[in-house]
Amino acid sequence: MVIGSQTFGSTGKRYIPTLIIASMPFIAMAIVFMILEYYHRERNLV
């Protein structure tokens, strides 16, 4: 992922929050997957 030097200029302040909001569903899916994986492993140990 390449971020140009222009990104951290005046537009960077608006661009970065948009990038975070855009990646939120992927982050949420990753967290849910990790939690499910953790509970699945815990259940198998018992």
HTML snippet that shows the backbone in 3Dmol.js (N, CA, C, O; Angstrom):
<script src="https://3Dmol.org/build/3Dmol-min.js"></script>
<div id="view" style="width:600px;height:400px;position:relative"></div>
<script>
const pdb = `
ATOM      1  N   MET A   1       0.845  -1.194   0.000  1.00  0.00           N
ATOM      2  CA  MET A   1       0.000   0.000   0.000  1.00  0.00           C
ATOM      3  C   MET A   1       0.880   1.242   0.000  1.00  0.00           C
ATOM      4  O   MET A   1       1.583   1.504   0.975  1.00  0.00           O
ATOM      5  N   VAL A   2       0.846   1.986  -1.055  1.00  0.00           N
ATOM      6  CA  VAL A   2       1.716   3.148  -1.189  1.00  0.00           C
ATOM      7  C   VAL A   2       0.913   4.416  -0.941  1.00  0.00           C
ATOM      8  O   VAL A   2      -0.128   4.644  -1.557  1.00  0.00           O
ATOM      9  N   ILE A   3       1.422   5.239  -0.022  1.00  0.00           N
ATOM     10  CA  ILE A   3       0.770   6.516   0.284  1.00  0.00           C
ATOM     11  C   ILE A   3       1.738   7.627  -0.106  1.00  0.00           C
ATOM     12  O   ILE A   3       2.851   7.705   0.414  1.00  0.00           O
ATOM     13  N   GLY A   4       1.304   8.480  -1.024  1.00  0.00           N
ATOM     14  CA  GLY A   4       2.165   9.561  -1.492  1.00  0.00           C
ATOM     15  C   GLY A   4       2.346  10.644  -0.442  1.00  0.00           C
ATOM     16  O   GLY A   4       1.630  10.689   0.559  1.00  0.00           O
ATOM     17  N   SER A   5       3.314  11.515  -0.688  1.00  0.00           N
ATOM     18  CA  SER A   5       3.595  12.602   0.245  1.00  0.00           C
ATOM     19  C   SER A   5       2.463  13.628   0.255  1.00  0.00           C
ATOM     20  O   SER A   5       2.311  14.376   1.221  1.00  0.00           O
ATOM     21  N   GLN A   6       1.666  13.665  -0.822  1.00  0.00           N
ATOM     22  CA  GLN A   6       0.544  14.597  -0.923  1.00  0.00           C
ATOM     23  C   GLN A   6      -0.531  14.276   0.125  1.00  0.00           C
ATOM     24  O   GLN A   6      -1.239  15.170   0.589  1.00  0.00           O
ATOM     25  N   THR A   7      -0.645  12.995   0.493  1.00  0.00           N
ATOM     26  CA  THR A   7      -1.694  12.524   1.397  1.00  0.00           C
ATOM     27  C   THR A   7      -1.631  13.246   2.732  1.00  0.00           C
ATOM     28  O   THR A   7      -2.669  13.541   3.325  1.00  0.00           O
ATOM     29  N   PHE A   8      -0.426  13.534   3.213  1.00  0.00           N
ATOM     30  CA  PHE A   8      -0.284  14.154   4.524  1.00  0.00           C
ATOM     31  C   PHE A   8      -0.270  15.676   4.454  1.00  0.00           C
ATOM     32  O   PHE A   8       0.186  16.350   5.377  1.00  0.00           O
ATOM     33  N   GLY A   9      -0.779  16.208   3.339  1.00  0.00           N
ATOM     34  CA  GLY A   9      -0.928  17.650   3.210  1.00  0.00           C
ATOM     35  C   GLY A   9      -2.278  18.091   3.753  1.00  0.00           C
ATOM     36  O   GLY A   9      -2.735  17.577   4.774  1.00  0.00           O
ATOM     37  N   SER A  10      -2.918  19.036   3.081  1.00  0.00           N
ATOM     38  CA  SER A  10      -4.219  19.536   3.532  1.00  0.00           C
ATOM     39  C   SER A  10      -5.312  18.487   3.310  1.00  0.00           C
ATOM     40  O   SER A  10      -6.261  18.407   4.090  1.00  0.00           O
ATOM     41  N   THR A  11      -5.179  17.684   2.249  1.00  0.00           N
ATOM     42  CA  THR A  11      -6.184  16.663   1.957  1.00  0.00           C
ATOM     43  C   THR A  11      -6.002  15.447   2.855  1.00  0.00           C
ATOM     44  O   THR A  11      -6.945  14.680   3.050  1.00  0.00           O
ATOM     45  N   GLY A  12      -4.825  15.261   3.396  1.00  0.00           N
ATOM     46  CA  GLY A  12      -4.530  14.107   4.236  1.00  0.00           C
ATOM     47  C   GLY A  12      -5.416  14.034   5.458  1.00  0.00           C
ATOM     48  O   GLY A  12      -5.799  12.947   5.889  1.00  0.00           O
ATOM     49  N   LYS A  13      -5.747  15.190   6.023  1.00  0.00           N
ATOM     50  CA  LYS A  13      -6.591  15.223   7.223  1.00  0.00           C
ATOM     51  C   LYS A  13      -8.000  14.710   6.941  1.00  0.00           C
ATOM     52  O   LYS A  13      -8.670  14.195   7.836  1.00  0.00           O
ATOM     53  N   ARG A  14      -8.443  14.852   5.699  1.00  0.00           N
ATOM     54  CA  ARG A  14      -9.768  14.335   5.333  1.00  0.00           C
ATOM     55  C   ARG A  14      -9.669  12.916   4.789  1.00  0.00           C
ATOM     56  O   ARG A  14     -10.611  12.136   4.921  1.00  0.00           O
ATOM     57  N   TYR A  15      -8.540  12.575   4.181  1.00  0.00           N
ATOM     58  CA  TYR A  15      -8.393  11.285   3.515  1.00  0.00           C
ATOM     59  C   TYR A  15      -8.200  10.137   4.498  1.00  0.00           C
ATOM     60  O   TYR A  15      -8.775   9.062   4.324  1.00  0.00           O
ATOM     61  N   ILE A  16      -7.399  10.362   5.525  1.00  0.00           N
ATOM     62  CA  ILE A  16      -7.083   9.297   6.482  1.00  0.00           C
ATOM     63  C   ILE A  16      -8.327   8.816   7.245  1.00  0.00           C
ATOM     64  O   ILE A  16      -8.521   7.603   7.327  1.00  0.00           O
ATOM     65  N   PRO A  17      -9.177   9.681   7.805  1.00  0.00           N
ATOM     66  CA  PRO A  17     -10.407   9.195   8.458  1.00  0.00           C
ATOM     67  C   PRO A  17     -11.299   8.400   7.503  1.00  0.00           C
ATOM     68  O   PRO A  17     -11.924   7.424   7.916  1.00  0.00           O
ATOM     69  N   THR A  18     -11.365   8.800   6.253  1.00  0.00           N
ATOM     70  CA  THR A  18     -12.156   8.065   5.260  1.00  0.00           C
ATOM     71  C   THR A  18     -11.580   6.668   5.070  1.00  0.00           C
ATOM     72  O   THR A  18     -12.324   5.697   4.932  1.00  0.00           O
ATOM     73  N   LEU A  19     -10.260   6.568   5.062  1.00  0.00           N
ATOM     74  CA  LEU A  19      -9.575   5.282   4.910  1.00  0.00           C
ATOM     75  C   LEU A  19      -9.880   4.380   6.098  1.00  0.00           C
ATOM     76  O   LEU A  19     -10.110   3.182   5.932  1.00  0.00           O
ATOM     77  N   ILE A  20      -9.880   4.961   7.305  1.00  0.00           N
ATOM     78  CA  ILE A  20     -10.188   4.201   8.523  1.00  0.00           C
ATOM     79  C   ILE A  20     -11.634   3.699   8.481  1.00  0.00           C
ATOM     80  O   ILE A  20     -11.898   2.534   8.778  1.00  0.00           O
ATOM     81  N   ILE A  21     -12.563   4.574   8.115  1.00  0.00           N
ATOM     82  CA  ILE A  21     -13.978   4.195   8.038  1.00  0.00           C
ATOM     83  C   ILE A  21     -14.184   3.110   6.975  1.00  0.00           C
ATOM     84  O   ILE A  21     -14.981   2.192   7.171  1.00  0.00           O
ATOM     85  N   ALA A  22     -13.471   3.216   5.859  1.00  0.00           N
ATOM     86  CA  ALA A  22     -13.591   2.231   4.781  1.00  0.00           C
ATOM     87  C   ALA A  22     -13.075   0.862   5.219  1.00  0.00           C
ATOM     88  O   ALA A  22     -13.608  -0.167   4.802  1.00  0.00           O
ATOM     89  N   SER A  23     -12.046   0.848   6.054  1.00  0.00           N
ATOM     90  CA  SER A  23     -11.458  -0.423   6.497  1.00  0.00           C
ATOM     91  C   SER A  23     -12.143  -0.998   7.734  1.00  0.00           C
ATOM     92  O   SER A  23     -11.839  -2.121   8.140  1.00  0.00           O
ATOM     93  N   MET A  24     -13.055  -0.250   8.336  1.00  0.00           N
ATOM     94  CA  MET A  24     -13.745  -0.698   9.547  1.00  0.00           C
ATOM     95  C   MET A  24     -14.444  -2.050   9.402  1.00  0.00           C
ATOM     96  O   MET A  24     -14.271  -2.895  10.281  1.00  0.00           O
ATOM     97  N   PRO A  25     -15.226  -2.308   8.342  1.00  0.00           N
ATOM     98  CA  PRO A  25     -15.877  -3.625   8.213  1.00  0.00           C
ATOM     99  C   PRO A  25     -14.886  -4.780   8.195  1.00  0.00           C
ATOM    100  O   PRO A  25     -15.159  -5.842   8.753  1.00  0.00           O
ATOM    101  N   PHE A  26     -13.729  -4.577   7.551  1.00  0.00           N
ATOM    102  CA  PHE A  26     -12.707  -5.618   7.484  1.00  0.00           C
ATOM    103  C   PHE A  26     -12.093  -5.860   8.848  1.00  0.00           C
ATOM    104  O   PHE A  26     -11.825  -7.002   9.221  1.00  0.00           O
ATOM    105  N   ILE A  27     -11.865  -4.765   9.608  1.00  0.00           N
ATOM    106  CA  ILE A  27     -11.317  -4.878  10.962  1.00  0.00           C
ATOM    107  C   ILE A  27     -12.323  -5.602  11.862  1.00  0.00           C
ATOM    108  O   ILE A  27     -11.944  -6.481  12.637  1.00  0.00           O
ATOM    109  N   ALA A  28     -13.594  -5.235  11.760  1.00  0.00           N
ATOM    110  CA  ALA A  28     -14.644  -5.870  12.564  1.00  0.00           C
ATOM    111  C   ALA A  28     -14.743  -7.363  12.253  1.00  0.00           C
ATOM    112  O   ALA A  28     -14.866  -8.183  13.163  1.00  0.00           O
ATOM    113  N   MET A  29     -14.687  -7.716  10.961  1.00  0.00           N
ATOM    114  CA  MET A  29     -14.742  -9.119  10.559  1.00  0.00           C
ATOM    115  C   MET A  29     -13.545  -9.891  11.112  1.00  0.00           C
ATOM    116  O   MET A  29     -13.690 -11.031  11.553  1.00  0.00           O
ATOM    117  N   ALA A  30     -12.369  -9.275  11.089  1.00  0.00           N
ATOM    118  CA  ALA A  30     -11.163  -9.922  11.607  1.00  0.00           C
ATOM    119  C   ALA A  30     -11.276 -10.163  13.110  1.00  0.00           C
ATOM    120  O   ALA A  30     -10.889 -11.224  13.600  1.00  0.00           O
ATOM    121  N   ILE A  31     -11.810  -9.174  13.850  1.00  0.00           N
ATOM    122  CA  ILE A  31     -11.981  -9.303  15.305  1.00  0.00           C
ATOM    123  C   ILE A  31     -12.986 -10.414  15.617  1.00  0.00           C
ATOM    124  O   ILE A  31     -12.735 -11.244  16.491  1.00  0.00           O
ATOM    125  N   VAL A  32     -14.121 -10.438  14.911  1.00  0.00           N
ATOM    126  CA  VAL A  32     -15.138 -11.472  15.121  1.00  0.00           C
ATOM    127  C   VAL A  32     -14.560 -12.848  14.825  1.00  0.00           C
ATOM    128  O   VAL A  32     -14.806 -13.799  15.567  1.00  0.00           O
ATOM    129  N   PHE A  33     -13.797 -12.957  13.751  1.00  0.00           N
ATOM    130  CA  PHE A  33     -13.185 -14.228  13.383  1.00  0.00           C
ATOM    131  C   PHE A  33     -12.211 -14.698  14.460  1.00  0.00           C
ATOM    132  O   PHE A  33     -12.177 -15.882  14.795  1.00  0.00           O
ATOM    133  N   MET A  34     -11.421 -13.772  15.000  1.00  0.00           N
ATOM    134  CA  MET A  34     -10.469 -14.101  16.067  1.00  0.00           C
ATOM    135  C   MET A  34     -11.197 -14.585  17.318  1.00  0.00           C
ATOM    136  O   MET A  34     -10.769 -15.548  17.955  1.00  0.00           O
ATOM    137  N   ILE A  35     -12.299 -13.918  17.671  1.00  0.00           N
ATOM    138  CA  ILE A  35     -13.076 -14.302  18.860  1.00  0.00           C
ATOM    139  C   ILE A  35     -13.689 -15.692  18.667  1.00  0.00           C
ATOM    140  O   ILE A  35     -13.634 -16.528  19.569  1.00  0.00           O
ATOM    141  N   LEU A  36     -14.271 -15.934  17.494  1.00  0.00           N
ATOM    142  CA  LEU A  36     -14.853 -17.250  17.205  1.00  0.00           C
ATOM    143  C   LEU A  36     -13.785 -18.339  17.244  1.00  0.00           C
ATOM    144  O   LEU A  36     -14.016 -19.424  17.775  1.00  0.00           O
ATOM    145  N   GLU A  37     -12.628 -18.047  16.684  1.00  0.00           N
ATOM    146  CA  GLU A  37     -11.521 -18.996  16.668  1.00  0.00           C
ATOM    147  C   GLU A  37     -11.058 -19.296  18.092  1.00  0.00           C
ATOM    148  O   GLU A  37     -10.745 -20.438  18.428  1.00  0.00           O
ATOM    149  N   TYR A  38     -11.019 -18.247  18.926  1.00  0.00           N
ATOM    150  CA  TYR A  38     -10.593 -18.396  20.322  1.00  0.00           C
ATOM    151  C   TYR A  38     -11.574 -19.272  21.099  1.00  0.00           C
ATOM    152  O   TYR A  38     -11.156 -20.182  21.814  1.00  0.00           O
ATOM    153  N   TYR A  39     -12.866 -19.007  20.964  1.00  0.00           N
ATOM    154  CA  TYR A  39     -13.878 -19.789  21.670  1.00  0.00           C
ATOM    155  C   TYR A  39     -13.891 -21.232  21.189  1.00  0.00           C
ATOM    156  O   TYR A  39     -14.082 -22.152  21.983  1.00  0.00           O
ATOM    157  N   HIS A  40     -13.690 -21.431  19.900  1.00  0.00           N
ATOM    158  CA  HIS A  40     -13.661 -22.775  19.325  1.00  0.00           C
ATOM    159  C   HIS A  40     -12.491 -23.570  19.916  1.00  0.00           C
ATOM    160  O   HIS A  40     -12.635 -24.750  20.237  1.00  0.00           O
ATOM    161  N   ARG A  41     -11.347 -22.925  20.054  1.00  0.00           N
ATOM    162  CA  ARG A  41     -10.168 -23.571  20.612  1.00  0.00           C
ATOM    163  C   ARG A  41     -10.377 -23.888  22.090  1.00  0.00           C
ATOM    164  O   ARG A  41      -9.987 -24.954  22.565  1.00  0.00           O
ATOM    165  N   GLU A  42     -10.998 -22.950  22.816  1.00  0.00           N
ATOM    166  CA  GLU A  42     -11.267 -23.143  24.244  1.00  0.00           C
ATOM    167  C   GLU A  42     -12.203 -24.334  24.465  1.00  0.00           C
ATOM    168  O   GLU A  42     -12.003 -25.120  25.391  1.00  0.00           O
ATOM    169  N   ARG A  43     -13.220 -24.465  23.617  1.00  0.00           N
ATOM    170  CA  ARG A  43     -14.192 -25.541  23.733  1.00  0.00           C
ATOM    171  C   ARG A  43     -13.534 -26.907  23.469  1.00  0.00           C
ATOM    172  O   ARG A  43     -13.880 -27.906  24.100  1.00  0.00           O
ATOM    173  N   ASN A  44     -12.594 -26.930  22.540  1.00  0.00           N
ATOM    174  CA  ASN A  44     -11.922 -28.185  22.208  1.00  0.00           C
ATOM    175  C   ASN A  44     -10.993 -28.653  23.329  1.00  0.00           C
ATOM    176  O   ASN A  44     -10.771 -29.852  23.494  1.00  0.00           O
ATOM    177  N   LEU A  45     -10.452 -27.706  24.099  1.00  0.00           N
ATOM    178  CA  LEU A  45      -9.540 -28.065  25.180  1.00  0.00           C
ATOM    179  C   LEU A  45     -10.282 -28.716  26.339  1.00  0.00           C
ATOM    180  O   LEU A  45      -9.757 -29.611  27.001  1.00  0.00           O
ATOM    181  N   VAL A  46     -11.497 -28.263  26.575  1.00  0.00           N
ATOM    182  CA  VAL A  46     -12.244 -28.764  27.741  1.00  0.00           C
ATOM    183  C   VAL A  46     -12.766 -30.182  27.483  1.00  0.00           C
ATOM    184  O   VAL A  46     -13.416 -30.767  28.349  1.00  0.00           O
TER     185      VAL A  46
END
`;
const viewer = $3Dmol.createViewer("view");
viewer.addModel(pdb, "pdb");
viewer.setStyle({}, {cartoon: {color: "spectrum"}});
viewer.zoomTo();
viewer.render();
</script>
